Amino acid sequence: MLSEIILFSGFAGITVFIGGLLAYYFNHHVKESPVKYEITHTLISFGAGIILSALALVLIPKGMEELKLVPMSASFLAGAVIFMFIDRYLDKKGGQTSTLLAMMMDFVPESIALGAVFAIHPGMATLLAIIIGLQNLPEAFNSFRDLVNSGFSVKKTLTIFFILSFFGIAGALTGHFVLSNYPNLTAHLMTFASGGILYLLIQDIIPESKLEKNYLTSLGASLGFLAGMIGEKLV
């Protein structure tokens, strides 16, 4: 069990670094063009679709299964409101870390939930790990671009992403050893994360993916959600 947790959470985390490498290659070795711009926005929408599938297929169902109406609603609203205030703070602060912190706000809670779920439902945990990994790719891709544009060097940005890749393992081990015996607490965490992630999805990610007179971005979101559906059926 321990080796599986490390393996799957390691996969979910290493995609942060892989996303940064892909962004480096794409930004520095692919010429600027309308097609490049469309690909970037389509990747953003694909990530949005995957995030939405994580909410609809894993996080929210688990919360609704374990929690009663009032606790479930309170956790979800708390997540949405707290993430709203964090988002407002980051928006006012701006600078080099806002996009990176926004990415970590959903990666860390999901990783903790991943470790806890392994003890309860290994199949669901496997799906969650795959979804987190796929979700981190486009998020890291866009975070890399924003950090470099705001002043970080490529080497420093990739170093940060490499270190952050191990947050998934640390979060999963914490969730497994601390929360595995507390399914209600795990459900609260997943529901709380769902409220915050849904806020970020609607507030930041979906609007950023939109392009006028372009339909691939919306299709990208549908394909991202389909990826989550396929993963749910496979496990």
C-alpha positions as a Markdown table, in Angstrom:
| # | Residue | x | y | z |
|---|---|---|---|---|
| 1 | Met | 0.0 | 0.0 | 0.0 |
| 2 | Leu | 2.8 | 2.5 | 0.9 |
| 3 | Ser | 4.6 | 1.9 | -2.3 |
| 4 | Glu | 1.4 | 2.4 | -4.3 |
| 5 | Ile | 0.8 | 5.7 | -2.5 |
| 6 | Ile | 4.3 | 6.9 | -3.3 |
| 7 | Leu | 4.1 | 5.7 | -6.9 |
| 8 | Phe | 0.7 | 7.3 | -7.7 |
| 9 | Ser | 1.2 | 10.5 | -5.8 |
| 10 | Gly | 4.7 | 10.8 | -7.3 |
| 11 | Phe | 3.1 | 10.5 | -10.8 |
| 12 | Ala | 0.5 | 13.1 | -9.8 |
| 13 | Gly | 3.3 | 15.5 | -8.6 |
| 14 | Ile | 5.9 | 15.0 | -11.3 |
| 15 | Thr | 3.6 | 16.3 | -14.0 |
| 16 | Val | 4.1 | 19.7 | -12.4 |
| 17 | Phe | 7.7 | 19.5 | -13.5 |
| 18 | Ile | 6.8 | 17.9 | -16.9 |
| 19 | Gly | 4.3 | 20.7 | -17.5 |
| 20 | Gly | 7.1 | 23.2 | -16.9 |
| 21 | Leu | 9.5 | 21.5 | -19.3 |
| 22 | Leu | 6.8 | 21.3 | -22.0 |
| 23 | Ala | 6.1 | 25.0 | -21.5 |
| 24 | Tyr | 9.8 | 25.8 | -21.8 |
| 25 | Tyr | 10.1 | 23.9 | -25.1 |
| 26 | Phe | 6.8 | 25.3 | -26.4 |
| 27 | Asn | 7.6 | 28.9 | -25.5 |
| 28 | His | 11.2 | 29.0 | -26.6 |
| 29 | His | 11.2 | 26.6 | -29.6 |
| 30 | Val | 7.9 | 27.2 | -31.3 |
| 31 | Lys | 7.5 | 30.4 | -33.3 |
| 32 | Glu | 4.8 | 32.9 | -32.3 |
| 33 | Ser | 1.7 | 32.5 | -34.4 |
| 34 | Pro | -2.1 | 32.4 | -34.1 |
| 35 | Val | -1.9 | 28.6 | -34.0 |
| 36 | Lys | 0.4 | 28.7 | -31.0 |
| 37 | Tyr | -1.9 | 31.1 | -29.3 |
| 38 | Glu | -4.9 | 28.8 | -29.9 |
| 39 | Ile | -3.0 | 25.8 | -28.7 |
| 40 | Thr | -2.1 | 27.6 | -25.4 |
| 41 | His | -5.8 | 28.5 | -24.8 |
| 42 | Thr | -7.0 | 25.0 | -25.8 |
| 43 | Leu | -4.6 | 23.5 | -23.2 |
| 44 | Ile | -6.1 | 25.8 | -20.6 |
| 45 | Ser | -9.6 | 24.7 | -21.4 |
| 46 | Phe | -8.5 | 21.1 | -21.5 |
| 47 | Gly | -7.2 | 21.5 | -17.9 |
| 48 | Ala | -10.5 | 23.1 | -17.0 |
| 49 | Gly | -12.4 | 20.1 | -18.2 |
| 50 | Ile | -10.2 | 17.7 | -16.3 |
| 51 | Ile | -10.6 | 19.8 | -13.1 |
| 52 | Leu | -14.4 | 19.7 | -13.6 |
| 53 | Ser | -14.3 | 16.0 | -14.0 |
| 54 | Ala | -12.4 | 15.7 | -10.7 |
| 55 | Leu | -15.1 | 17.6 | -9.0 |
| 56 | Ala | -18.0 | 15.8 | -10.6 |
| 57 | Leu | -16.7 | 12.3 | -10.5 |
| 58 | Val | -14.5 | 12.1 | -7.4 |
| 59 | Leu | -14.4 | 15.0 | -4.9 |
| 60 | Ile | -18.1 | 16.0 | -4.7 |
| 61 | Pro | -19.6 | 12.5 | -4.8 |
| 62 | Lys | -17.3 | 11.4 | -1.9 |
| 63 | Gly | -18.4 | 14.4 | 0.1 |
| 64 | Met | -22.1 | 13.9 | -0.5 |
| 65 | Glu | -21.7 | 10.2 | 0.4 |
| 66 | Glu | -20.1 | 10.8 | 3.8 |
| 67 | Leu | -21.6 | 14.1 | 4.9 |
| 68 | Lys | -25.0 | 15.2 | 5.9 |
| 69 | Leu | -26.6 | 18.3 | 4.2 |
| 70 | Val | -25.5 | 21.0 | 6.6 |
| 71 | Pro | -21.9 | 19.9 | 7.1 |
| 72 | Met | -21.5 | 19.3 | 3.4 |
| 73 | Ser | -22.9 | 22.7 | 2.5 |
| 74 | Ala | -20.8 | 24.4 | 5.2 |
| 75 | Ser | -17.5 | 22.8 | 3.9 |
| 76 | Phe | -18.3 | 23.6 | 0.3 |
| 77 | Leu | -19.2 | 27.3 | 1.0 |
| 78 | Ala | -16.2 | 27.7 | 3.3 |
| 79 | Gly | -13.9 | 26.5 | 0.5 |
| 80 | Ala | -15.5 | 28.8 | -2.1 |
| 81 | Val | -15.4 | 31.9 | 0.2 |
| 82 | Ile | -11.8 | 31.3 | 1.5 |
| 83 | Phe | -10.5 | 30.8 | -2.0 |
| 84 | Met | -12.3 | 33.9 | -3.1 |
| 85 | Phe | -10.5 | 36.0 | -0.5 |
| 86 | Ile | -7.2 | 34.3 | -1.4 |
| 87 | Asp | -7.8 | 35.0 | -5.0 |
| 88 | Arg | -8.6 | 38.7 | -4.3 |
| 89 | Tyr | -5.4 | 39.0 | -2.2 |
| 90 | Leu | -3.3 | 37.5 | -5.0 |
| 91 | Asp | -5.0 | 39.7 | -7.6 |
| 92 | Lys | -4.1 | 42.8 | -5.6 |
| 93 | Lys | -0.6 | 41.6 | -4.9 |
| 94 | Gly | 0.1 | 40.4 | -8.5 |
| 95 | Gly | 3.7 | 39.7 | -9.3 |
| 96 | Gln | 5.6 | 36.5 | -9.7 |
| 97 | Thr | 3.8 | 34.1 | -7.4 |
| 98 | Ser | 0.1 | 34.5 | -7.9 |
| 99 | Thr | -0.4 | 31.9 | -10.6 |
| 100 | Leu | 1.9 | 29.5 | -8.9 |
| 101 | Leu | 0.0 | 29.8 | -5.6 |
| 102 | Ala | -3.3 | 29.4 | -7.4 |
| 103 | Met | -2.1 | 26.1 | -8.9 |
| 104 | Met | -0.9 | 24.8 | -5.5 |
| 105 | Met | -4.2 | 25.7 | -3.8 |
| 106 | Asp | -5.9 | 22.7 | -5.5 |
| 107 | Phe | -2.9 | 20.4 | -5.9 |
| 108 | Val | -2.1 | 20.2 | -2.1 |
| 109 | Pro | -5.7 | 19.5 | -0.8 |
| 110 | Glu | -6.2 | 16.9 | -3.6 |
| 111 | Ser | -2.9 | 15.2 | -2.7 |
| 112 | Ile | -3.9 | 15.0 | 1.0 |
| 113 | Ala | -7.3 | 13.6 | 0.0 |
| 114 | Leu | -5.5 | 11.1 | -2.3 |
| 115 | Gly | -3.6 | 9.5 | 0.5 |
| 116 | Ala | -6.6 | 9.3 | 2.7 |
| 117 | Val | -8.8 | 7.7 | 0.0 |
| 118 | Phe | -6.2 | 5.0 | -0.7 |
| 119 | Ala | -7.1 | 3.3 | 2.6 |
| 120 | Ile | -10.8 | 3.5 | 1.9 |
| 121 | His | -11.2 | 3.0 | -1.9 |
| 122 | Pro | -8.0 | 2.2 | -3.8 |
| 123 | Gly | -9.8 | 2.3 | -7.2 |
| 124 | Met | -11.1 | 5.8 | -6.5 |
| 125 | Ala | -7.6 | 6.8 | -5.3 |
| 126 | Thr | -6.1 | 5.6 | -8.6 |
| 127 | Leu | -8.6 | 7.7 | -10.6 |
| 128 | Leu | -7.9 | 10.7 | -8.4 |
| 129 | Ala | -4.1 | 10.3 | -8.9 |
| 130 | Ile | -4.6 | 10.2 | -12.7 |
| 131 | Ile | -6.9 | 13.2 | -12.7 |
| 132 | Ile | -4.5 | 15.2 | -10.5 |
| 133 | Gly | -1.6 | 14.3 | -12.8 |
| 134 | Leu | -3.4 | 15.3 | -16.0 |
| 135 | Gln | -4.8 | 18.4 | -14.3 |
| 136 | Asn | -1.3 | 19.5 | -13.2 |
| 137 | Leu | 0.1 | 19.4 | -16.8 |
| 138 | Pro | -1.8 | 22.3 | -18.3 |
| 139 | Glu | -1.8 | 24.2 | -15.0 |
| 140 | Ala | 2.0 | 24.0 | -14.7 |
| 141 | Phe | 2.3 | 24.8 | -18.4 |
| 142 | Asn | 0.5 | 28.1 | -17.9 |
| 143 | Ser | 2.1 | 28.8 | -14.5 |
| 144 | Phe | 5.6 | 28.5 | -16.0 |
| 145 | Arg | 4.7 | 31.0 | -18.7 |
| 146 | Asp | 3.4 | 33.5 | -16.2 |
| 147 | Leu | 6.3 | 33.2 | -13.9 |
| 148 | Val | 8.9 | 33.6 | -16.6 |
| 149 | Asn | 7.0 | 36.6 | -18.1 |
| 150 | Ser | 7.0 | 38.3 | -14.6 |
| 151 | Gly | 10.7 | 38.0 | -14.1 |
| 152 | Phe | 11.8 | 34.5 | -12.9 |
| 153 | Ser | 14.6 | 32.9 | -14.9 |
| 154 | Val | 13.9 | 29.6 | -16.7 |
| 155 | Lys | 16.3 | 27.7 | -14.4 |
| 156 | Lys | 14.8 | 29.1 | -11.2 |
| 157 | Thr | 11.3 | 28.4 | -12.4 |
| 158 | Leu | 12.1 | 24.8 | -13.3 |
| 159 | Thr | 13.8 | 24.3 | -10.0 |
| 160 | Ile | 10.7 | 25.5 | -8.1 |
| 161 | Phe | 8.5 | 23.2 | -10.2 |
| 162 | Phe | 10.8 | 20.2 | -9.5 |
| 163 | Ile | 10.6 | 20.8 | -5.7 |
| 164 | Leu | 6.9 | 21.3 | -5.9 |
| 165 | Ser | 6.6 | 17.9 | -7.6 |
| 166 | Phe | 7.3 | 16.2 | -4.3 |
| 167 | Phe | 4.5 | 18.0 | -2.5 |
| 168 | Gly | 2.2 | 15.4 | -3.9 |
| 169 | Ile | 4.0 | 12.6 | -2.1 |
| 170 | Ala | 4.2 | 14.6 | 1.1 |
| 171 | Gly | 0.5 | 15.5 | 1.0 |
| 172 | Ala | -0.6 | 11.9 | 0.2 |
| 173 | Leu | 1.5 | 10.4 | 3.0 |
| 174 | Thr | 0.1 | 13.0 | 5.4 |
| 175 | Gly | -3.5 | 12.2 | 4.3 |
| 176 | His | -2.9 | 8.4 | 4.5 |
| 177 | Phe | -1.3 | 8.3 | 8.0 |
| 178 | Val | -3.3 | 11.1 | 9.6 |
| 179 | Leu | -6.7 | 11.1 | 7.9 |
| 180 | Ser | -7.3 | 7.5 | 6.8 |
| 181 | Asn | -9.1 | 6.6 | 10.0 |
| 182 | Tyr | -11.3 | 9.7 | 9.7 |
| 183 | Pro | -13.5 | 9.4 | 6.6 |
| 184 | Asn | -15.7 | 12.3 | 7.6 |
| 185 | Leu | -12.7 | 14.6 | 7.9 |
| 186 | Thr | -11.5 | 13.4 | 4.5 |
| 187 | Ala | -14.9 | 14.1 | 3.1 |
| 188 | His | -14.8 | 17.6 | 4.6 |
| 189 | Leu | -11.4 | 18.2 | 3.0 |
| 190 | Met | -12.6 | 17.0 | -0.4 |
| 191 | Thr | -15.8 | 19.1 | -0.2 |
| 192 | Phe | -13.9 | 22.1 | 1.0 |
| 193 | Ala | -11.4 | 21.7 | -1.9 |
| 194 | Ser | -14.3 | 21.3 | -4.3 |
| 195 | Gly | -15.8 | 24.7 | -3.3 |
| 196 | Gly | -12.5 | 26.5 | -3.7 |
| 197 | Ile | -11.6 | 24.7 | -7.0 |
| 198 | Leu | -15.0 | 25.5 | -8.5 |
| 199 | Tyr | -14.6 | 29.1 | -7.6 |
| 200 | Leu | -11.1 | 29.3 | -9.3 |
| 201 | Leu | -12.4 | 27.4 | -12.3 |
| 202 | Ile | -15.2 | 29.9 | -12.9 |
| 203 | Gln | -13.3 | 33.0 | -11.8 |
| 204 | Asp | -9.9 | 32.5 | -13.4 |
| 205 | Ile | -9.4 | 29.4 | -15.6 |
| 206 | Ile | -12.5 | 29.3 | -17.8 |
| 207 | Pro | -12.4 | 33.1 | -18.7 |
| 208 | Glu | -8.7 | 32.8 | -19.5 |
| 209 | Ser | -9.3 | 30.0 | -21.9 |
| 210 | Lys | -11.9 | 31.9 | -24.0 |
| 211 | Leu | -10.9 | 33.2 | -27.4 |
| 212 | Glu | -13.3 | 35.1 | -29.7 |
| 213 | Lys | -14.4 | 33.3 | -32.9 |
| 214 | Asn | -12.6 | 30.1 | -31.8 |
| 215 | Tyr | -14.4 | 26.9 | -31.0 |
| 216 | Leu | -11.4 | 24.6 | -30.2 |
| 217 | Thr | -11.1 | 26.0 | -26.6 |
| 218 | Ser | -14.6 | 24.8 | -25.7 |
| 219 | Leu | -14.0 | 21.5 | -27.4 |
| 220 | Gly | -10.8 | 21.2 | -25.3 |
| 221 | Ala | -12.9 | 21.5 | -22.1 |
| 222 | Ser | -15.2 | 18.7 | -23.3 |
| 223 | Leu | -12.3 | 16.5 | -24.1 |
| 224 | Gly | -10.8 | 17.1 | -20.7 |
| 225 | Phe | -14.0 | 16.1 | -19.0 |
| 226 | Leu | -14.1 | 13.0 | -21.3 |
| 227 | Ala | -10.6 | 12.1 | -20.1 |
| 228 | Gly | -12.0 | 12.0 | -16.6 |
| 229 | Met | -15.0 | 9.9 | -17.6 |
| 230 | Ile | -12.8 | 7.4 | -19.4 |
| 231 | Gly | -10.5 | 7.1 | -16.3 |
| 232 | Glu | -13.5 | 6.6 | -14.1 |
| 233 | Lys | -14.8 | 3.8 | -16.3 |
| 234 | Leu | -11.4 | 2.1 | -16.5 |
| 235 | Val | -11.0 | 1.9 | -12.7 |
